[in-house]
Amino acid sequence: MKNFTLLVFALIVVSLSAQETTIAPFSWHYADADLNALEVLDVETFDHDALLAEDVLIERETGRENYGRIAFEDVSPDNSGTWTHFDDGSKMWRLKFTSSDALAVSVFFDQYYIPEGAKLWVWSADRSFSDGPYDHTDNNDHGYMGTSEVFGDTAVLEYYQPADVVGELQLSTHGFGHYYTHIFDYRDEKRGGSQPCEVDVKCPEGDGYMGQINSTTRMRITDGQFLFLCSGVMMNNTELDCRQIMLTAYHCTEGVSNADLLLMQVRFNYERTGCGSGASISSHNRTGVLSLGHSNDGGGQSGSDYAVYEVEDDILEGWEIFYAGWDASGTGSVWGIGTHHPSGDTKKISSYDSPIVSDSWGFASGSHWRVSWIATETDHGVTEGGSSGSPLWNTWGQVVGTLTGGSSCCEGSENPQQGCVSNTSPDWYGKMSYHWDNNNNATTDLKEVLDPSNSGVEELFGAFAPNCDQSWLQVVELEFDDVTVFPNPTSDIVSFSIPKRFELSSIKIYNAMGQLMGVESTRFNSGELDLRGMSDGIYYLTFTTSTGQQVTKKVTVI
């Protein structure tokens, strides 16, 4: 036994786990690890063709992107599996299970308690992949927990408890996940299940957007037997306390029970190391969310389609999560991006370069922003099923909307999404300004969640945890390069923008002789000036902030 113990410590760093730690399953170093000696639990399997046909109708009706089903099975160490007891007083329990023809499997628990010092894994029977270890930090008062997907249709659930651990395992399964689509090995696949024109966030288009990227989440949602995918975004609030608030679309979770919400998996940092290739950066998961309110609008049919949740378990500081800023003033945006998990794939980025347009999705006038994506340096990012609930970012990196749906898709895709038209076809995002307090039947206005003290603030900047108090923000002087004016030269209209940390109060227009030609009073930090009445020549635009800071830009009218 002493030699065996030394072997364990020598090999314990070897792991393929998707969790933050790198500890491999205990039994991988155990001499008597013959899985043929273990009894196999056969759980329900499914007809994939029938599921895919059913999912076409479900997506058309609800917008949900299904990718798995739950095979309900009540299993515990008391009625299944194999215990092994070691001479040093430690013990191990293993359960081998199979769901025939599954691309991947997972385990859902309705009773989960791991004593401190013990560990739980689920790993593929060919030892190519392991997920875990899970431990006491995943314990909840309600006992719900779910593992990540493990590749293949056969896996082993393994629990190991060292001799010095105080307390006993309490474990029973709610069921086993059977996955039949959108399953790709993130370790070596060049791309996952999304369409070929999608752009990885590690491509040049993502430069300068680290915060926005790190706030975007992948959601695995459980609704009865169904498992489906959406996206979300972690949000800052006026208390600046890093409360674990996540915003998404209501149609993603409409009708989902509170019990099933406790099985929702929120995945952070799920993105590739390179542009179009490279293994995924180690992702981090939390299971379970608590509902804080929603638009109660039929998924955007009579409102702006939002749902807001609190991620229940503590998000670790080392995960570098960004709590997004937002603009609920209804100002709109001249250019910006969307970040999302199309078809549950690693994180992608889409770009727009023309003003978003106020529009409607259902019967509520002005409830949504309409946006069309552009081709960029890498490709032409769009959205797909699984992108629902993802954030639309304005020019200043603030959330101005969450995705309800649309018709954009990669042109020529072999597997186009339902309702897609082309890569330039528009998508619709529920407005933050409508989420704020305009949904007549909302269970809770978003304003009540993000501005609980009713401060009247309608926009906020984001921050990386733990600095949600925005102590990193410094008061700086308005500088020449902060002001953008384009196109220049122009024959009619010029657009302008300055950072939102400054409050613009006026724009004065002077001719080349220094004569004042006009004054525009404005509170908007981006917009347009109509110069069509000006003669050809040189003009000067002086931008003045509410604190009296000024920058002057030269413009040529032709």
N, C-alpha and C positions, 0 to 999 in steps of 0.2 A: 504493500500500500504506500510506503514511503516513496518508492520509485514512481508510482503512478501520480502521486501528488506533485512531484517535481516536474513530471511531464506536462501536467495541466498548466503550471505556471510558465513553462517554457513556450507553450503554444497558445496561450490565452489571448495574445494580441491579434491572432489571425481571424479576420471576420469580413463578411460581405454585407453587414447589416446596414439597413437604411436609417437606423437610429443614430443619435449623436455619438454614442459610445462605440467601441470597436471590440467588444468582448464576444467571442464566438460561443456557440452553444456548448454547454459542459460536455455533453456526450460525444462530441466530435473528437475528444481526446480520451475517450473511454475504450479500453481494449475490447470489451464485450458489447460492441455497438451494432451488432447484426440486426438490422431492421426486420429481417425475415422472421425473427423470433417474436415480433410484436403482433398482436391481434390488430386487424385492420377494420376500422369502422367505415362502412359504406354509407355515405350520406346521399341525399337526393341529387340526381343530375337533371339536366334540362335539354330540350331540343333547341339548339342554337338557331336554326333557321326559323322556327316558330317564334322564338323570342325577338329576333331581328325584325320579322314582319310585324309583330305586335308593337315594337318600339317605333316604327315609322308612324303609326297612327297616334301613339302616345305623344311623340314629339310634335306632331302637327297640331294636336289639341292643347298641349300644355307647355311646349317648349323645353321639356326636360330631356336630357341626354342620358338615357339608361345605359348601363354597361355591365350590370350584374343582378343576380337574384340571391335571396337568402334561402338556404335549405334549413328549415327550423329543426333543431335537434337539442334535446336536454341532456347534456353530458357533464359528468363531474368525476373527480378522482375516486368517488365512492362507488360509481357504477360502471366505470370504463377505464381502459388504459392499464398500464403496468407500472408498479412501484419497484424501485431498486434501492436497497439499503446497503450502505457501505460501512466498513469496519470502524471508520473514524466517527460514526454517528450522523454523517450527512445522508441525504436521501434524494432520489430523483424519481419523477413521475413522467411517463411519456404516453402519448396517444397518437397513433398513426391513423390518418383518415384520408379518404379519397372521395372526390366528386367527379365522376368519369367525364373526360373530355374538356374539363375546365381549362381555360388558358392560365388562370391563377385562382388561388383560394385565399380566404382569410377566416378569422374567428371572431365572433361577437359574443360578449359575456353579459349576462344580466346579474351575475354575482361575481365580483372580482375583489379580492383582498390578498395582497402579497405582503407578508411580514418583512420588515426592514432587514436587508442582507440577502434575501432570496431573489431569484431571477426567473423570468419566463421568456421563452422564445417560441417562434413558429418558423420552421425551416423546410425547404423543399427536400423531398426524399432523396434526390440525387446529390444533395449537399452543395448545389451550385449557388444557393442564396439563403440567407437567414434574415429574419426581422426580429429585432430586439437588441439587448434584453429589455423587457418591461419589468418594473419593480414597484416598490412602495410609493414612489412619487406619482404613480398613475392611479392610486387608490382614491375613491370618492365615497361619500356617505351613501349614495344611491347604488354603487356597485357596478355601474355600466362602464364598459370599455370595449374597444375594437382594435384589432391589429391591422397592419397594412397588408397589401396583397403579396402573396408569395407565388412565384412562377410555377406552373405545372398543376396537374390535377391531384397530386398526392403530396401530403406534407406531414410533418411531425410537430405536435404541440409538446413542448418540454418545459418542465419545472424543476429547478434545482434549489435545495435548501441546505446550506452548510450546517454543521453540527451546533455551532454557537448561536444560531438564530433563535430569537425568542418569539413565540407566536406560531400559529398554524395557518396554512393555506385555506382560503375559502374561494371556491371556483366552481362556476357552472355556466354552461353555454346557453346563449339565446339562439344561436344558429351558426351556420358556416356560409361564408360568401362564396358564390360560384360566379366567376367572371368570364365573359364570352366575347368581349370586344374592347377596343381601346386599351389593350394590355401590351406594353412594349418594355423591353429590358433597358432601363435607362443607363445601364453601365456601358453599353457599347453600341446601341442603336444610333445611327446618324440622325434620325428623327423619330418621333413617336407617332401617335395616331392622327395628328392634325394634318391638314392639307398642305401640299408642297410649297405654296407661296408664303407660308407663315414665317415670321422673322423672330429669331431668338433674341432675348433681351441682352445677351452678351455680344450681339452684333453692334456695329457703330451707332445704329439708331438709338441704342440704350445709353450711350455715353451722356453723363450728366443727370441721369434719372435714377441714381442708386436708391434714393429714398422711396420714390414712387414704385420702383420694382420690388423693394423689400416689404412694402405694405400689402402687396397683392397676394391673395390666398387661393388655394385649390380646395374645394369642398366636396367631400364624399357624403352624400345625403342618403339616409335610410328612411324609407316610407313603407311600412309593412314589409312585404317581400322584396320591394324594388330597391335597387342601388343605382344612384345616378349622380351626375357631376354638374357643378356650377363653380363660379368664381366669386370672390368677395374682396373686401379691402378693410384693413384695420384703420380706425379713425381716431384722430385727436378730438378732445372736447375742451370747452372753456374752463373746466376745472384744472386742466393741464396736469392730470394725475396719472396718465398712462393706463387709465381704465381700459380693459381689453375688449373694446367695442368693435364689432365687425358689421359692416354694411353690405347688403347684397340685394337681389331682386326678390320680391314677394312671390312671383310665380315659381321660383325655385323651391320654396318650402310651404306653399299654400296647402293646407290640410294635413301637414305633418304633425304627428302627436308630440306632446312634450317628452314622452318616453323615447320616441325615435330621435328627437333632437339631442338627447343624451348620448346617442350612438353616432352622431355626426363627427366625421373626422375632418379637422382643419389642418391642411398641410402648408407649411411655410418653407420658403427658400428652395422651391422645386424648380430648378433651372439648370441649363447645361453650362459647362465650364467654358465652352467655345461657341463661336458663331456657326451654327449649322452642323456641329459635331461635338464630340467630347462627352464624357460621362456626366451624369447629373451631379451637381453639388449636393452633398449630404443634406437631405431634407429633414425637417422636424415636424412632428405631429402632435396634436392635442385632440382628445376625444371628448365631445360633449359641449353643447352651448345652451344658454338660457335665453329665452325670448324676451326682448325689451319692447317690442312693438312692431307694427307693420301697417301698410297702407290700406289693407282690407278692401281692395279694389278689383278683385278678380284677376290679378296679375296684369294690371295696367288698363283694363277695360274701362274703368271709370276714374283712373288716377295715375300716379307716377310710378307705381310698382316698386316699392321698397320694403325690405325687412331688415331689422337691426337686432343683433344678438350680442351677448357677452360670452367670450370664450371662457369656459369655466375654470380650467386648471391653469396654474401659473405658467406664463411664457417666459422662458429663461433669457436673461440679459445677453448671453453669448450668441443668441440667434440673430441679433442685430435687426430687430423688427422696427420698422418706421410706422409711426402713427400719423396718418395722412392729414394734411390741411384741406380746407374746403372753402368754397364760395357759394353761399346760399342767397346772394343778392339778385341773381337772375341776369347778371351782366353778360354772360356768354364768354366766348373766347375766339381769338383770331386764328391761332394754330395750337397744336398740342398732340397728345398721344392717347392711346388706350393700352392698358396692360391686362393680360388675361391668360387663362388656361384652356385653349380651344381643344375640345374633345378630351379634356383631362390631361393634355400633354404638358410638357415642361413649359415654363412661362414664355409668352410671346409679347411682341410690341407691334402696334399699328400706329400710323401717323396720318395727320391731316394738316393742310396748310391754307385753308380758307375758313371764314367765319362759320361756326356752327349755327344752325337755323332753328328758331322756335317752331315747334310743330306739335302734332297730337299723335298718339298711338291708338287709343280707343276713342271714347266719347268725351274725354276731358280736354277742353281746348287749352293749348299751350303747356301741356304736361311734360313734354319730351323735347330733347335736343335731337336734331337730325344731323348726321355727320357722314361724310364720304371719305374713304381712305385713299391715299396716294401711293404710287410707286416710289420707293426710296433706294438708297445705295445698294441694299442687299436684295430686296424683292418687294412684293406688294402685300403687306400684312392686311388681313381681314379679321372677321370674327366667325365663330362656329358655335354649334351646340357645346355646352360646357363653359363658354365665355359669359353666359348670362350672369348678371349681377356684378360684373367687373367694372372698374372705375374708368370714367372719361376725365382726362386731366386737361386743365386749361393752360394757357401760355405761361402761367406762373407756378405750375406744378401743384395746383389745388384740384380736388375732386369737384366737378360740376354736374356729374350725372352717373347713373348706373345702368348697365345694358339690359334692356328688355328684349330686343330682337331686331331682325332686319333681313336684308336680302344680299348682303355681300358674301362673296365666296371666291375661291381661287378658280379662275377661268381654266377650263380644260381638266379639272380634277376628275379622277376616275370615280370617286365616291362623293359627289356633291351633297351638301346638306339640304334638308327639306326647305324649299322656298327660295333657294339662292338664285341669283340672276347673273351677277358679274362682280369683278373685284372693285368696281367703282360704284356699285349700287349702295344705297344708303343703309345705315343702321340707326336705331332709335334708342336713346338713353333717357331714362326718367330724370327730370331735373332735380338737382339739390334744392333749388328754390321752391319747387312744388312739394318735394318731400317735407320741406321745412314745416309748413303749416297749412297747406292747401288741399290735402286729401280729406274730403268731408266726412268719410266714414272710418278714418284711421283709428286703430286702437290706441296709438300713441303718436303724436307728431314727432318727427325727427328732432325738431327744435328742443323738445323736452329732454331728449337723451343727450344731445351734443351741447346744449346750453341750459343745463339744469337749474342754474341760478337766475335764468331769464335776464341775462346781462344786456341783451339787445344786439350782441355781436352777430354779424352775418357772414363773416369770413375769418379764417384762422390759418396760420401756417402750420405745417407738420413738423415733427421732430422724431429723432431716434430715441428709443428708450435707453436709459431712464431719464432723459432730459426733456420730457414732455412739457416741463415748465418753461421751455424755450429760453433757458439761460444762455444757450449758444447764440441767440440773436443779439447782435450789437447794433446800436444806432450809428449809422454811417452817413457821410455826406453824399448828396446826389452828384454824380460825376458825369462827364460828357458821354462816356460810353454806355451809361445806363439808359439813355434815351435813344430809341430807334425810330427812324423816319424812312419810309419806303413807299413806292419806288422813288428814286431820285437820280435823274430828272423825272418830271412828271408832266403830263398834259392836262390832268384834271384832278384826280383824287390822290391824296397821300394818306397812308396809315401811320399811326404812331403808337408807341407803347413805352411805359416805364415800369420798373418793378413795383409790386404792390406794397412793399414796405414804405413807399412814399405815397403821400396823398396829394394827387394833382388838383390844383384849384383853377388854373387858367392857362390859356395859350394865346400869346399876342403875336400878330403877324405884322412885320415891318418890311417896307421895300428897301431897295439898295441905297436910298437917300436917307434912311432912318426914319421915314414917316410911318406912323402907326396906321395900318390898313384895316385892322379888325381885332376884336378880342373874343375869344371863345371861353366861356366859363364852363367847367366840367368837373365832375367828381370821378369820372371814369379814367382808369389808367391805360386804357387802350381804346382806339376808335379811329375815325376817319375825319379828314378835313377836305372840304370841297374848295379847290383853287381855280375852278373853271372861269371865274369872273376876273381873274388876274391876267394882266398883260404878260407877254413873254419877258423873262428876265430873272434876276436873282432876288430872293426873298429870305427873310430871317424869321424863324419860329422860336419864340422864347417860352419855355415851359417853366411855370412857377408852381411850387408845392405850397401846401397850407402853412408850412413853417418858413416860407420865404426863400427857399433854395431855388436857384435858377440854372438852367442850361439853355443855350441858344444853338440851334442847328440851321445851317444854310441849305436852301432848297432852290433848285432851278426849275422854272416853269418854261416849257417849250411848246 
